[in-house]
Protein backbone atom coordinates (compact mmCIF):
# COMPACT_ATOMS: atom_id res chain seq x y z
CA UNK A 1 0.00 0.00 0.00
CA UNK A 2 1.57 3.25 -1.09
CA UNK A 3 1.24 6.14 1.30
CA UNK A 4 -1.07 8.75 -0.24
CA UNK A 5 -3.65 10.33 2.08
CA UNK A 6 -6.02 8.65 4.56
CA UNK A 7 -8.15 5.68 3.50
CA UNK A 8 -10.21 2.76 4.77
CA UNK A 9 -10.52 -0.65 3.18
CA UNK A 10 -12.50 -3.76 3.93
CA UNK A 11 -11.60 -6.24 1.20
CA UNK A 12 -13.96 -8.93 2.50
CA UNK A 13 -16.89 -6.58 1.88
CA UNK A 14 -15.37 -4.92 -1.21
CA UNK A 15 -15.46 -1.54 0.47
CA UNK A 16 -12.94 1.27 0.06
CA UNK A 17 -13.07 4.86 1.27
CA UNK A 18 -10.38 7.26 0.07
CA UNK A 19 -9.67 10.62 1.67
CA UNK A 20 -11.17 9.94 5.11
CA UNK A 21 -11.04 7.54 8.05
CA UNK A 22 -14.30 6.23 9.60
CA UNK A 23 -15.02 6.62 13.31
CA UNK A 24 -12.15 4.95 15.17
CA UNK A 25 -13.84 4.50 18.56
CA UNK A 26 -14.31 0.73 18.03
CA UNK A 27 -10.97 0.26 16.25
CA UNK A 28 -7.58 -0.82 17.58
CA UNK A 29 -4.99 1.91 16.88
CA UNK A 30 -1.39 1.06 15.99
CA UNK A 31 1.47 3.24 14.80
CA UNK A 32 2.61 2.86 11.20
CA UNK A 33 5.62 4.14 9.32
CA UNK A 34 6.83 4.57 5.77
CA UNK A 35 9.67 2.74 4.10
CA UNK A 36 10.10 3.82 0.52
CA UNK A 37 6.61 5.35 0.57
CA UNK A 38 5.00 2.04 1.54
CA UNK A 39 2.97 1.43 4.69
CA UNK A 40 4.67 -0.68 7.36
CA UNK A 41 3.72 -1.70 10.89
CA UNK A 42 5.54 -3.61 13.60
CA UNK A 43 4.13 -6.99 14.59
CA UNK A 44 5.34 -9.25 17.39
CA UNK A 45 6.05 -12.83 16.32
CA UNK A 46 6.76 -15.19 19.22
CA UNK A 47 7.94 -12.23 21.33
CA UNK A 48 10.15 -10.71 18.61
CA UNK A 49 9.37 -7.32 17.02
CA UNK A 50 9.21 -7.57 13.21
CA UNK A 51 8.60 -4.70 10.75
CA UNK A 52 6.16 -5.81 8.02
CA UNK A 53 4.93 -4.23 4.82
CA UNK A 54 1.14 -4.12 4.39
CA UNK A 55 0.84 -5.30 0.79
CA UNK A 56 -2.56 -5.49 -0.90
CA UNK A 57 -0.88 -7.03 -3.95
CA UNK A 58 0.50 -10.03 -2.04
CA UNK A 59 -1.82 -13.02 -1.85
CA UNK A 60 -0.06 -14.35 1.26
CA UNK A 61 1.78 -13.16 4.34
CA UNK A 62 5.51 -13.82 4.67
CA UNK A 63 8.18 -13.56 7.34
CA UNK A 64 11.90 -13.95 6.73
CA UNK A 65 13.98 -16.74 8.21
CA UNK A 66 16.15 -14.02 9.76
CA UNK A 67 13.16 -12.75 11.79
CA UNK A 68 11.46 -16.11 12.41
CA UNK A 69 13.85 -18.86 13.45
CA UNK A 70 11.16 -21.25 14.71
CA UNK A 71 9.85 -24.45 13.19
CA UNK A 72 8.13 -24.67 9.82
CA UNK A 73 6.06 -27.28 7.98
CA UNK A 74 7.02 -28.09 4.39
CA UNK A 75 3.98 -27.68 2.12
CA UNK A 76 5.56 -28.58 -1.20
CA UNK A 77 6.57 -26.36 -4.07
CA UNK A 78 4.46 -23.73 -5.75
CA UNK A 79 4.53 -20.71 -8.00
CA UNK A 80 4.59 -17.27 -6.46
CA UNK A 81 4.12 -13.99 -8.33
CA UNK A 82 6.55 -11.27 -7.29
CA UNK A 83 7.68 -7.93 -8.68
CA UNK A 84 10.43 -9.88 -10.46
CA UNK A 85 8.00 -12.28 -12.18
CA UNK A 86 6.73 -15.74 -11.28
CA UNK A 87 9.02 -18.03 -9.31
CA UNK A 88 8.77 -21.69 -8.40
CA UNK A 89 9.63 -21.84 -4.70
CA UNK A 90 9.71 -24.13 -1.69
CA UNK A 91 6.72 -23.35 0.52
CA UNK A 92 7.15 -23.61 4.27
CA UNK A 93 4.47 -22.56 6.75
CA UNK A 94 5.80 -20.98 9.96
CA UNK A 95 4.55 -22.54 13.20
CA UNK A 96 3.99 -19.32 15.14
CA UNK A 97 2.94 -19.59 18.79
CA UNK A 98 1.93 -15.96 19.32
CA UNK A 99 1.29 -13.13 16.88
CA UNK A 100 0.28 -9.57 17.79
CA UNK A 101 -0.14 -6.22 16.12
CA UNK A 102 0.07 -3.69 18.92
CA UNK A 103 -1.88 -5.25 21.79
CA UNK A 104 -4.22 -7.11 19.45
CA UNK A 105 -3.67 -10.81 18.79
CA UNK A 106 -3.84 -11.70 15.10
CA UNK A 107 -5.64 -14.90 14.19
CA UNK A 108 -6.30 -16.74 10.96
CA UNK A 109 -3.15 -15.55 9.21
CA UNK A 110 -0.72 -18.11 7.84
CA UNK A 111 2.83 -16.88 7.43
CA UNK A 112 5.09 -18.50 4.87
CA UNK A 113 8.85 -18.34 5.22
CA UNK A 114 10.54 -16.02 2.75
CA UNK A 115 14.17 -15.09 2.33
CA UNK A 116 13.61 -11.42 1.50
CA UNK A 117 10.36 -9.95 2.78
CA UNK A 118 8.16 -9.51 5.83
CA UNK A 119 4.67 -8.96 4.42
CA UNK A 120 1.08 -8.81 5.64
CA UNK A 121 -0.82 -9.80 2.49
CA UNK A 122 -4.38 -10.28 1.34
CA UNK A 123 -5.03 -13.06 3.86
CA UNK A 124 -4.61 -10.38 6.55
CA UNK A 125 -6.52 -7.70 4.62
CA UNK A 126 -9.44 -10.06 3.84
CA UNK A 127 -9.78 -10.88 7.55
CA UNK A 128 -9.19 -7.38 8.90
CA UNK A 129 -10.79 -4.07 7.84
CA UNK A 130 -8.11 -1.38 8.18
CA UNK A 131 -7.76 2.40 7.93
CA UNK A 132 -4.45 4.17 7.43
CA UNK A 133 -3.58 7.85 7.80
CA UNK A 134 -0.07 8.56 6.58
CA UNK A 135 0.19 12.08 7.91
CA UNK A 136 -0.62 11.08 11.50
CA UNK A 137 1.35 7.81 11.12
CA UNK A 138 -1.51 5.73 12.47
CA UNK A 139 -3.40 2.65 11.36
CA UNK A 140 -6.66 1.33 12.80
CA UNK A 141 -7.83 -2.27 12.79
CA UNK A 142 -11.62 -2.52 12.78
CA UNK A 143 -13.76 -5.43 13.96
CA UNK A 144 -14.81 -7.68 11.08
CA UNK A 145 -18.41 -7.00 10.12
CA UNK A 146 -19.32 -10.03 8.00
CA UNK A 147 -21.29 -8.93 5.00
CA UNK A 148 -22.52 -5.69 6.60
CA UNK A 149 -21.49 -2.54 4.79
CA UNK A 150 -20.13 -0.41 7.63
CA UNK A 151 -19.30 2.50 5.35
CA UNK A 152 -22.70 2.58 3.64
CA UNK A 153 -24.42 3.25 6.97
CA UNK A 154 -21.88 5.73 8.32
CA UNK A 155 -22.82 9.42 8.34
CA UNK A 156 -20.38 11.95 6.90
CA UNK A 157 -20.04 13.52 10.39
CA UNK A 158 -18.61 10.19 11.64
CA UNK A 159 -15.45 10.64 9.56
CA UNK A 160 -12.19 12.20 10.58
CA UNK A 161 -12.24 13.85 7.21
CA UNK A 162 -10.11 16.26 5.35
CA UNK A 163 -10.12 20.01 5.45
CA UNK A 164 -10.67 22.04 2.30
CA UNK A 165 -6.93 21.88 1.69
CA UNK A 166 -7.06 18.06 1.73
CA UNK A 167 -5.20 17.69 5.00
CA UNK A 168 -6.47 15.32 7.71
CA UNK A 169 -8.47 16.93 10.50
CA UNK A 170 -6.43 15.04 13.10
CA UNK A 171 -3.08 16.30 14.32
CA UNK A 172 -0.05 14.10 13.69
CA UNK A 173 1.60 12.31 16.57
CA UNK A 174 4.99 10.61 16.36
CA UNK A 175 5.14 6.87 15.93
CA UNK A 176 7.43 4.37 17.55
CA UNK A 177 10.80 3.63 16.00
CA UNK A 178 10.63 0.94 13.28
CA UNK A 179 12.12 -2.43 14.19
CA UNK A 180 15.44 -3.24 12.58
C-alpha positions in Angstrom: 0.0 0.0 0.0 1.6 3.2 -1.1 1.2 6.1 1.3 -1.1 8.7 -0.2 -3.7 10.3 2.1 -6.0 8.6 4.6 -8.1 5.7 3.5 -10.2 2.8 4.8 -10.5 -0.6 3.2 -12.5 -3.8 3.9 -11.6 -6.2 1.2 -14.0 -8.9 2.5 -16.9 -6.6 1.9 -15.4 -4.9 -1.2 -15.5 -1.5 0.5 -12.9 1.3 0.1 -13.1 4.9 1.3 -10.4 7.3 0.1 -9.7 10.6 1.7 -11.2 9.9 5.1 -11.0 7.5 8.0 -14.3 6.2 9.6 -15.0 6.6 13.3 -12.1 4.9 15.2 -13.8 4.5 18.6 -14.3 0.7 18.0 -11.0 0.3 16.2 -7.6 -0.8 17.6 -5.0 1.9 16.9 -1.4 1.1 16.0 1.5 3.2 14.8 2.6 2.9 11.2 5.6 4.1 9.3 6.8 4.6 5.8 9.7 2.7 4.1 10.1 3.8 0.5 6.6 5.4 0.6 5.0 2.0 1.5 3.0 1.4 4.7 4.7 -0.7 7.4 3.7 -1.7 10.9 5.5 -3.6 13.6 4.1 -7.0 14.6 5.3 -9.2 17.4 6.1 -12.8 16.3 6.8 -15.2 19.2 7.9 -12.2 21.3 10.1 -10.7 18.6 9.4 -7.3 17.0 9.2 -7.6 13.2 8.6 -4.7 10.7 6.2 -5.8 8.0 4.9 -4.2 4.8 1.1 -4.1 4.4 0.8 -5.3 0.8 -2.6 -5.5 -0.9 -0.9 -7.0 -3.9 0.5 -10.0 -2.0 -1.8 -13.0 -1.8 -0.1 -14.4 1.3 1.8 -13.2 4.3 5.5 -13.8 4.7 8.2 -13.6 7.3 11.9 -14.0 6.7 14.0 -16.7 8.2 16.2 -14.0 9.8 13.2 -12.7 11.8 11.5 -16.1 12.4 13.9 -18.9 13.5 11.2 -21.2 14.7 9.8 -24.5 13.2 8.1 -24.7 9.8 6.1 -27.3 8.0 7.0 -28.1 4.4 4.0 -27.7 2.1 5.6 -28.6 -1.2 6.6 -26.4 -4.1 4.5 -23.7 -5.8 4.5 -20.7 -8.0 4.6 -17.3 -6.5 4.1 -14.0 -8.3 6.5 -11.3 -7.3 7.7 -7.9 -8.7 10.4 -9.9 -10.5 8.0 -12.3 -12.2 6.7 -15.7 -11.3 9.0 -18.0 -9.3 8.8 -21.7 -8.4 9.6 -21.8 -4.7 9.7 -24.1 -1.7 6.7 -23.4 0.5 7.1 -23.6 4.3 4.5 -22.6 6.8 5.8 -21.0 10.0 4.6 -22.5 13.2 4.0 -19.3 15.1 2.9 -19.6 18.8 1.9 -16.0 19.3 1.3 -13.1 16.9 0.3 -9.6 17.8 -0.1 -6.2 16.1 0.1 -3.7 18.9 -1.9 -5.3 21.8 -4.2 -7.1 19.4 -3.7 -10.8 18.8 -3.8 -11.7 15.1 -5.6 -14.9 14.2 -6.3 -16.7 11.0 -3.1 -15.6 9.2 -0.7 -18.1 7.8 2.8 -16.9 7.4 5.1 -18.5 4.9 8.9 -18.3 5.2 10.5 -16.0 2.8 14.2 -15.1 2.3 13.6 -11.4 1.5 10.4 -9.9 2.8 8.2 -9.5 5.8 4.7 -9.0 4.4 1.1 -8.8 5.6 -0.8 -9.8 2.5 -4.4 -10.3 1.3 -5.0 -13.1 3.9 -4.6 -10.4 6.6 -6.5 -7.7 4.6 -9.4 -10.1 3.8 -9.8 -10.9 7.6 -9.2 -7.4 8.9 -10.8 -4.1 7.8 -8.1 -1.4 8.2 -7.8 2.4 7.9 -4.5 4.2 7.4 -3.6 7.9 7.8 -0.1 8.6 6.6 0.2 12.1 7.9 -0.6 11.1 11.5 1.3 7.8 11.1 -1.5 5.7 12.5 -3.4 2.7 11.4 -6.7 1.3 12.8 -7.8 -2.3 12.8 -11.6 -2.5 12.8 -13.8 -5.4 14.0 -14.8 -7.7 11.1 -18.4 -7.0 10.1 -19.3 -10.0 8.0 -21.3 -8.9 5.0 -22.5 -5.7 6.6 -21.5 -2.5 4.8 -20.1 -0.4 7.6 -19.3 2.5 5.4 -22.7 2.6 3.6 -24.4 3.2 7.0 -21.9 5.7 8.3 -22.8 9.4 8.3 -20.4 12.0 6.9 -20.0 13.5 10.4 -18.6 10.2 11.6 -15.4 10.6 9.6 -12.2 12.2 10.6 -12.2 13.9 7.2 -10.1 16.3 5.3 -10.1 20.0 5.4 -10.7 22.0 2.3 -6.9 21.9 1.7 -7.1 18.1 1.7 -5.2 17.7 5.0 -6.5 15.3 7.7 -8.5 16.9 10.5 -6.4 15.0 13.1 -3.1 16.3 14.3 -0.1 14.1 13.7 1.6 12.3 16.6 5.0 10.6 16.4 5.1 6.9 15.9 7.4 4.4 17.6 10.8 3.6 16.0 10.6 0.9 13.3 12.1 -2.4 14.2 15.4 -3.2 12.6 
